[in-house]
Amino acid sequence: MATDRASLSKVVSEQIRSRILDGKLRPGERLVEDRLSAELGVSRVPVREALRVLSTEGLVRLEPNRGASVADVSAETVADLVEVRTLLEALNARLAARRHDPEIVAALQDTLKRGNAAAQSASPDQLARLNGEFHERLAEASHNSVLSDIMRSLRERTSLAFAINGRARAREDWKEHAGILAAVIDGDEELAALLASRHVQNAAAAFAKAREETDRAAA
């Protein structure tokens, strides 16, 4: 019974995580247990457990007497995340170029093709999903499970902030993805690492600009 409950909680965690990362649940939005349990067709217990798990990952904020909400990542936190992610994305791309797994490279090429098409007209949630897929597969290409686990958490937390970039940066994102993948295919570790770190920095710069414009409009 305990195993069944843990499995259900994990499924619910993945469903809520997916909604957050796809942008269907926005930063600051309240996560009401009753509503989520009704939408997901489960009791409140696995929902409550899922929210606790997601809070430890930095995707959900739990506050006494206020309940749960989607985490709203501050500019300071984004800067810290970007500092670490820039270094690790470079390492990840370097390892992917060194290990050059043909099967994963083929999967990345497929994702890149769909991403380029989506950049023209897809919705923000579709773009977010494909972007996550590309980076997840690139992480697999490194063949380093420890690095992949660390990178997944960093990507998910920064994606909450980078969602503000939306379609405005979609074409640039996928152009940069193409450059990283080309370097991986060529086995050029130095170029792959450079382009991967620059990709994170470019997204961070776009985030800062978009946030400044949003704050100015709200003033």
DOZA-947047 format. One line per 4 residues: number of its first residue (from 1); their letters; for each residue x, z, y of N, C-alpha, C, CB. Coordinates in pm, whole numbers. Glycine has a CB too. Layout:
// residues N
NUM> A> X/Z/Y/X/Z/Y/X/Z/Y/X/Z/Y  ... $
This chain:
// residues 219
1> MATD> 83/0/-121/0/0/0/86/0/126/-94/122/1  192/82/126/280/87/242/348/-48/265/385/197/224  385/-114/150/449/-245/160/354/-347/220/497/-292/23  226/-343/177/126/-435/230/108/-414/380/-9/-416/158 $
5> RASL> 106/-289/424/87/-259/566/206/-308/647/66/-109/587  327/-289/592/448/-335/660/448/-487/672/573/-287/587  403/-555/565/398/-702/567/298/-751/669/362/-756/428  182/-685/677/80/-724/773/129/-702/915/-50/-646/749 $
9> SKVV> 197/-590/937/252/-560/1069/353/-666/1110/317/-421/1070  433/-713/1015/533/-817/1044/465/-948/1082/625/-839/923  357/-983/1011/282/-1105/1041/223/-1097/1181/169/-1129/938  165/-982/1213/105/-963/1345/213/-968/1453/28/-828/1350 $
13> SEQI> 329/-909/1426/441/-914/1521/478/-1058/1553/563/-839/1466  486/-1140/1448/524/-1281/1466/419/-1356/1547/545/-1348/1330  291/-1324/1522/184/-1393/1595/186/-1357/1743/48/-1358/1534  205/-1230/1773/210/-1187/1913/337/-1240/1980/203/-1032/1924 $
17> RSRI> 450/-1234/1907/576/-1286/1960/561/-1434/1996/691/-1266/1856  498/-1511/1906/478/-1653/1930/396/-1678/2056/410/-1718/1810  292/-1600/2076/208/-1616/2195/285/-1584/2323/85/-1526/2185  372/-1485/2314/452/-1448/2431/553/-1558/2463/526/-1314/2407 $
21> LDGK> 624/-1605/2361/729/-1704/2383/672/-1841/2418/816/-1715/2260  550/-1870/2374/486/-1997/2410/424/-1993/2549/378/-2031/2308  423/-1874/2610/366/-1861/2743/217/-1838/2746/397/-1982/2821  155/-1820/2629/11/-1793/2625/-19/-1651/2673/-44/-1814/2482 $
25> LRPG> 78/-1563/2657/71/-1428/2711/183/-1418/2814/85/-1316/2598  148/-1395/2939/243/-1403/3049/306/-1268/3081/175/-1459/3172  426/-1269/3140/489/-1142/3180/396/-1059/3268/620/-1169/3255  387/-931/3236/299/-840/3310/158/-832/3256/293/-883/3452 $
29> ERLV> 119/-925/3170/-18/-925/3116/-38/-810/3019/-49/-1059/3046  -151/-740/3033/-180/-627/2946/-210/-674/2804/-298/-546/3000  -166/-596/2708/-190/-626/2566/-282/-518/2512/-54/-632/2485  -410/-548/2510/-512/-451/2469/-529/-456/2318/-647/-480/2540 $
33> EDRL> -510/-342/2253/-513/-336/2107/-645/-386/2050/-489/-195/2060  -758/-342/2106/-888/-384/2055/-905/-535/2061/-1000/-316/2133  -865/-593/2173/-880/-738/2190/-790/-814/2093/-848/-779/2334  -664/-769/2079/-572/-836/1988/-617/-823/1842/-432/-780/2005 $
37> SAEL> -666/-707/1806/-710/-687/1667/-828/-778/1635/-747/-540/1643  -919/-797/1734/-1035/-885/1713/-989/-1031/1704/-1137/-868/1829  -897/-1070/1790/-849/-1209/1791/-771/-1243/1664/-762/-1234/1913  -695/-1146/1614/-609/-1170/1498/-677/-1134/1366/-481/-1093/1512 $
41> GVSR> -794/-1073/1374/-869/-1038/1254/-808/-927/1172/-883/-1157/1169  -749/-829/1240/-688/-716/1171/-733/-587/1239/-533/-728/1169  -700/-473/1179/-733/-345/1241/-634/-315/1353/-732/-232/1136  -656/-207/1425/-567/-172/1536/-431/-121/1489/-633/-67/1624 $
45> VPVR> -426/-69/1364/-302/-8/1315/-185/-108/1312/-323/50/1175  -200/-226/1246/-87/-320/1246/-56/-374/1385/-116/-435/1152  -157/-383/1471/-134/-428/1609/-48/-326/1682/-269/-450/1684  -83/-198/1666/-7/-91/1733/138/-90/1683/-74/46/1708 $
49> EALR> 155/-106/1551/290/-107/1494/368/-230/1543/284/-106/1340  300/-344/1553/365/-467/1599/411/-451/1744/270/-587/1586  330/-390/1827/366/-371/1967/487/-279/1980/248/-314/2045  495/-179/1893/613/-90/1895/739/-169/1860/593/28/1795 $
53> VLST> 730/-254/1758/845/-335/1717/888/-427/1831/812/-418/1590  791/-493/1893/822/-587/2001/878/-516/2124/697/-666/2039  841/-390/2140/896/-314/2254/1044/-287/2232/819/-181/2273  1085/-264/2107/1226/-240/2078/1308/-368/2098/1244/-188/1935 $
57> EGLV> 1241/-483/2092/1309/-612/2111/1311/-654/2257/1241/-721/2027  1245/-577/2342/1244/-609/2484/1137/-707/2527/1373/-661/2522  1045/-743/2436/941/-840/2470/814/-772/2522/907/-924/2349  796/-646/2486/676/-571/2525/718/-442/2593/584/-542/2401 $
61> RLEP> 641/-403/2693/667/-277/2763/556/-178/2727/675/-298/2918  592/-60/2680/497/46/2648/509/157/2752/521/102/2506  398/193/2813/398/298/2915/294/404/2883/372/237/3055  328/532/2897/232/639/2872/109/624/2962/297/777/2895 $
65> NRGA> -8/638/2903/-137/633/2974/-171/495/3030/-135/732/3087  -85/396/3008/-113/261/3057/-116/159/2944/-9/220/3159  -60/195/2830/-62/103/2717/49/1/2721/-193/33/2712  23/-114/2659/125/-216/2642/101/-335/2734/130/-263/2499 $
69> SVAD> 211/-401/2770/203/-524/2849/324/-611/2814/198/-494/3003  313/-738/2841/426/-828/2819/536/-791/2919/384/-979/2835  657/-779/2870/769/-738/2957/790/-838/3070/898/-725/2875  812/-785/3188/845/-866/3305/994/-841/3334/754/-831/3431 $
73> VSAE> 1077/-938/3299/1221/-919/3307/1268/-928/3452/1294/-1022/3220  1337/-824/3499/1384/-822/3637/1502/-918/3654/1426/-679/3677  1529/-953/3780/1641/-1042/3811/1773/-980/3765/1647/-1073/3962  1785/-848/3778/1907/-780/3737/1927/-788/3586/1904/-633/3781 $
77> TVAD> 1817/-770/3511/1825/-779/3365/1859/-921/3322/1694/-733/3301  1798/-1019/3389/1828/-1159/3357/1976/-1187/3376/1744/-1254/3445  2033/-1136/3484/2176/-1157/3511/2260/-1100/3398/2216/-1093/3645  2224/-981/3348/2297/-920/3238/2283/-1002/3110/2247/-776/3213 $
81> LVEV> 2159/-1047/3083/2134/-1126/2963/2210/-1258/2967/1984/-1152/2948  2209/-1322/3084/2277/-1451/3099/2427/-1435/3080/2246/-1511/3237  2483/-1327/3132/2627/-1301/3119/2669/-1297/2973/2664/-1169/3189  2588/-1230/2891/2620/-1219/2749/2586/-1348/2675/2544/-1100/2686 $
85> RTLL> 2469/-1403/2707/2425/-1523/2635/2518/-1641/2660/2282/-1559/2675  2571/-1652/2782/2663/-1762/2813/2783/-1763/2717/2711/-1751/2959  2839/-1645/2694/2954/-1634/2605/2916/-1664/2459/3015/-1494/2615  2802/-1610/2416/2765/-1625/2275/2711/-1764/2243/2661/-1522/2238 $
89> EALN> 2644/-1829/2339/2600/-1967/2317/2721/-2058/2301/2509/-2016/2433  2826/-2031/2379/2948/-2110/2367/3010/-2092/2229/3049/-2070/2477  3018/-1968/2182/3072/-1941/2049/2987/-2008/1942/3079/-1789/2024  2855/-1998/1957/2764/-2057/1860/2785/-2209/1849/2619/-2027/1899 $
93> ARLA> 2793/-2276/1966/2812/-2421/1967/2948/-2459/1908/2799/-2477/2110  3049/-2379/1938/3184/-2403/1885/3181/-2399/1731/3285/-2298/1941  3115/-2298/1676/3108/-2285/1530/3025/-2397/1468/3048/-2150/1492  2918/-2437/1539/2835/-2547/1488/2916/-2676/1480/2711/-2568/1578 $
97> ARRH> 3001/-2701/1582/3086/-2820/1581/3192/-2811/1471/3154/-2838/1718  3242/-2691/1448/3346/-2673/1346/3290/-2692/1206/3410/-2534/1358  3169/-2642/1183/3114/-2642/1047/3031/-2767/1016/3029/-2519/1025  2978/-2828/1117/2918/-2961/1109/2836/-2981/981/3025/-3067/1117 $
101> DPEI> 2724/-2912/971/2635/-2923/856/2546/-3047/874/2548/-2793/839  2563/-3150/789/2487/-3276/807/2335/-3257/804/2527/-3374/700  2288/-3168/718/2144/-3146/706/2086/-3085/832/2113/-3057/585  2155/-2986/887/2107/-2922/1009/2123/-3015/1129/2182/-2791/1034 $
105> VAAL> 2229/-3093/1131/2248/-3191/1238/2132/-3290/1239/2383/-3266/1221  2089/-3334/1122/1977/-3427/1113/1849/-3362/1167/1956/-3474/967  1831/-3233/1134/1713/-3160/1184/1720/-3147/1336/1704/-3020/1118  1839/-3123/1389/1857/-3112/1534/1828/-3245/1602/2000/-3067/1567 $
109> QDTL> 1867/-3354/1541/1840/-3486/1598/1690/-3513/1603/1909/-3596/1516  1619/-3466/1500/1473/-3481/1497/1409/-3399/1609/1416/-3438/1361  1455/-3274/1625/1403/-3189/1732/1433/-3250/1869/1463/-3047/1723  1554/-3303/1884/1593/-3365/2011/1502/-3484/2044/1741/-3411/2005 $
113> KRGN> 1472/-3564/1946/1384/-3681/1966/1247/-3636/2013/1372/-3763/1836  1191/-3534/1947/1058/-3484/1986/1063/-3415/2121/1005/-3389/1879  1174/-3346/2150/1189/-3279/2278/1196/-3376/2394/1311/-3192/2277  1270/-3485/2376/1280/-3587/2481/1144/-3648/2511/1379/-3696/2441 $
117> AAAQ> 1066/-3670/2406/931/-3725/2425/842/-3622/2496/869/-3766/2290  853/-3497/2456/770/-3391/2514/803/-3368/2661/788/-3262/2437  928/-3390/2699/971/-3367/2837/896/-3455/2936/1120/-3390/2850  838/-3563/2886/767/-3655/2974/627/-3607/3009/759/-3792/2910 $
121> SASP> 561/-3540/2914/420/-3507/2940/366/-3383/2869/337/-3622/2901  447/-3317/2791/396/-3204/2711/364/-3083/2798/498/-3165/2604  282/-2995/2744/246/-2872/2813/362/-2774/2809/119/-2809/2751  365/-2677/2899/474/-2579/2900/491/-2505/2768/450/-2479/3009 $
125> DQLA> 380/-2474/2700/393/-2401/2574/455/-2488/2465/257/-2348/2528  424/-2620/2466/487/-2710/2369/637/-2723/2397/420/-2849/2373  672/-2732/2524/812/-2742/2562/888/-2615/2521/825/-2766/2713  825/-2500/2544/888/-2373/2507/911/-2365/2356/802/-2254/2553 $
129> RLNG> 813/-2412/2280/823/-2408/2134/937/-2499/2085/689/-2449/2070  946/-2619/2141/1050/-2713/2100/1189/-2666/2144/1021/-2852/2156  1195/-2608/2264/1321/-2554/2311/1371/-2443/2218/1306/-2501/2455  1279/-2355/2179/1314/-2249/2085/1360/-2305/1951/1196/-2156/2064 $
133> EFHE> 1292/-2411/1907/1328/-2474/1779/1470/-2532/1785/1226/-2585/1744  1504/-2598/1896/1638/-2657/1909/1745/-2549/1903/1650/-2735/2041  1726/-2443/1980/1828/-2338/1983/1835/-2261/1851/1800/-2242/2097  1721/-2248/1785/1720/-2180/1655/1799/-2262/1553/1574/-2157/1606 $
137> RLAE> 1779/-2393/1555/1851/-2478/1460/1999/-2485/1494/1791/-2619/1459  2031/-2483/1622/2172/-2482/1661/2238/-2354/1613/2186/-2496/1816  2162/-2244/1618/2215/-2117/1567/2239/-2124/1417/2119/-2002/1600  2147/-2190/1345/2165/-2207/1201/2291/-2288/1171/2042/-2277/1139 $
141> ASHN> 2321/-2385/1259/2436/-2472/1237/2568/-2396/1246/2436/-2584/1338  2567/-2279/1310/2690/-2199/1320/2727/-2135/1187/2675/-2091/1427  2627/-2120/1099/2647/-2054/969/2706/-1914/985/2738/-2139/882  2658/-1843/1087/2700/-1704/1108/2572/-1623/1129/2800/-1690/1231 $
145> SVLS> 2530/-1552/1025/2401/-1483/1029/2399/-1370/1132/2369/-1427/893  2511/-1303/1150/2515/-1194/1249/2496/-1250/1389/2649/-1117/1240  2569/-1356/1420/2557/-1420/1551/2415/-1474/1572/2659/-1533/1565  2356/-1532/1468/2221/-1587/1479/2120/-1480/1514/2181/-1655/1349 $
149> DIMR> 2132/-1364/1451/2038/-1254/1478/2051/-1205/1622/2061/-1138/1380  2175/-1191/1669/2197/-1145/1806/2144/-1249/1905/2347/-1119/1831  2172/-1376/1878/2131/-1483/1968/1979/-1493/1977/2190/-1616/1921  1911/-1470/1865/1764/-1480/1866/1704/-1382/1965/1706/-1454/1725 $
153> SLRE> 1750/-1260/1965/1699/-1159/2058/1729/-1197/2203/1760/-1022/2026  1852/-1242/2229/1890/-1282/2364/1806/-1400/2413/2039/-1319/2369  1786/-1499/2327/1708/-1617/2365/1564/-1579/2398/1709/-1722/2253  1507/-1493/2315/1367/-1456/2337/1350/-1381/2468/1316/-1371/2221 $
157> RTSL> 1441/-1292/2498/1428/-1215/2623/1453/-1301/2745/1526/-1097/2622  1552/-1389/2739/1576/-1476/2855/1465/-1579/2870/1712/-1546/2843  1404/-1620/2759/1297/-1720/2769/1177/-1668/2846/1253/-1765/2630  1156/-1536/2846/1048/-1478/2926/1069/-1510/3073/1039/-1325/2904 $
161> AFAI> 1194/-1502/3116/1226/-1531/3256/1233/-1680/3281/1359/-1465/3294  1297/-1754/3191/1317/-1897/3212/1188/-1977/3205/1415/-1949/3112  1081/-1914/3156/952/-1984/3149/906/-2030/3287/846/-1893/3087  954/-1962/3391/917/-1999/3528/970/-2139/3562/971/-1895/3629 $
165> NGRA> 1074/-2184/3490/1130/-2317/3515/1031/-2427/3475/1261/-2335/3438  956/-2399/3365/851/-2490/3320/896/-2634/3306/737/-2483/3415  805/-2724/3348/832/-2867/3335/935/-2916/3435/703/-2945/3351  958/-2839/3542/1049/-2884/3648/1189/-2914/3596/1058/-2779/3756 $
169> RARE> 1230/-2842/3490/1365/-2861/3437/1365/-2925/3299/1437/-2730/3432  1249/-2970/3253/1238/-3018/3116/1335/-3133/3085/1096/-3063/3089  1340/-3233/3171/1427/-3348/3143/1574/-3307/3144/1404/-3458/3246  1612/-3222/3240/1750/-3176/3245/1785/-3095/3121/1775/-3093/3372 $
173> DWKE> 1690/-3008/3077/1712/-2928/2957/1747/-3016/2838/1588/-2844/2926  1665/-3119/2817/1684/-3202/2698/1803/-3296/2710/1559/-3281/2670  1836/-3333/2833/1959/-3410/2854/2080/-3324/2818/1968/-3460/3001  2077/-3196/2857/2185/-3105/2824/2190/-3076/2674/2170/-2974/2902 $
177> HAGI> 2073/-3064/2611/2068/-3047/2466/2136/-3164/2396/1922/-3033/2417  2107/-3285/2447/2165/-3406/2387/2318/-3403/2396/2110/-3533/2456  2370/-3358/2509/2515/-3351/2526/2578/-3252/2430/2549/-3313/2667  2514/-3136/2414/2565/-3033/2322/2567/-3088/2180/2479/-2904/2330 $
181> LAAV> 2456/-3151/2140/2446/-3203/2004/2549/-3314/1979/2305/-3256/1977  2571/-3400/2079/2671/-3507/2064/2809/-3447/2039/2673/-3598/2188  2842/-3341/2112/2972/-3276/2093/2982/-3212/1955/2995/-3170/2203  2871/-3153/1909/2867/-3093/1774/2890/-3201/1669/2731/-3020/1749 $
185> IDGD> 2823/-3314/1685/2837/-3424/1589/2980/-3477/1587/2740/-3539/1623  3042/-3483/1705/3181/-3531/1715/3282/-3428/1666/3213/-3569/1859  3234/-3305/1645/3326/-3199/1603/3414/-3151/1715/3411/-3247/1489  3373/-3175/1839/3451/-3134/1956/3412/-2992/1995/3430/-3233/2075 $
189> EELA> 3485/-2895/1943/3451/-2754/1965/3458/-2715/2112/3543/-2665/1884  3562/-2760/2180/3581/-2720/2320/3468/-2773/2407/3716/-2770/2374  3432/-2900/2390/3326/-2959/2472/3191/-2897/2438/3321/-3110/2451  3165/-2875/2310/3038/-2814/2269/3022/-2676/2333/3030/-2802/2115 $
193> ALLA> 3129/-2597/2331/3126/-2463/2390/3105/-2470/2540/3255/-2388/2359  3176/-2562/2606/3162/-2576/2752/3021/-2615/2791/3262/-2680/2804  2964/-2714/2722/2830/-2763/2756/2723/-2658/2725/2800/-2893/2680  2743/-2581/2618/2646/-2478/2583/2643/-2367/2688/2678/-2419/2446 $
197> SRHV> 2760/-2324/2732/2766/-2219/2834/2711/-2271/2967/2910/-2167/2852  2743/-2395/3000/2694/-2453/3125/2542/-2468/3122/2761/-2589/3151  2487/-2496/3004/2342/-2511/2988/2270/-2381/3025/2308/-2551/2843  2323/-2269/2978/2263/-2139/3010/2275/-2110/3160/2331/-2025/2928 $
201> QNAA> 2390/-2139/3216/2411/-2114/3358/2320/-2200/3445/2557/-2140/3395  2297/-2325/3405/2208/-2413/3480/2064/-2362/3476/2214/-2556/3424  2020/-2316/3359/1886/-2261/3347/1871/-2136/3431/1853/-2231/3200  1976/-2055/3434/1973/-1932/3514/1965/-1964/3663/2098/-1846/3485 $
205> AAFA> 2038/-2067/3706/2034/-2107/3847/1895/-2158/3883/2140/-2215/3876  1833/-2234/3793/1698/-2285/3818/1598/-2170/3825/1656/-2385/3709  1617/-2070/3738/1531/-1952/3740/1541/-1881/3874/1568/-1856/3626  1662/-1861/3922/1684/-1790/4048/1617/-1864/4164/1835/-1772/4075 $
209> KARE> 1630/-1996/4163/1570/-2076/4269/1418/-2071/4264/1617/-2222/4259  1362/-2083/4142/1217/-2080/4126/1160/-1944/4163/1178/-2115/3982  1232/-1838/4127/1186/-1703/4159/1188/-1681/4310/1273/-1597/4087  1291/-1730/4375/1301/-1717/4521/1186/-1789/4590/1435/-1772/4571 $
213> ETDR> 1153/-1909/4540/1043/-1986/4598/909/-1917/4575/1041/-2128/4540  893/-1859/4457/769/-1787/4425/754/-1665/4514/767/-1746/4278  862/-1590/4532/859/-1470/4615/830/-1507/4761/993/-1393/4605  890/-1619/4806/868/-1661/4944/723/-1701/4967/961/-1778/4980 $
217> AAA> 664/-1770/4865/525/-1813/4878/429/-1695/4878/489/-1908/4766  468/-1588/4805/381/-1469/4797/394/-1379/4917/412/-1390/4672  499/-1397/4995/525/-1309/5111/425/-1335/5223/668/-1329/5163 $
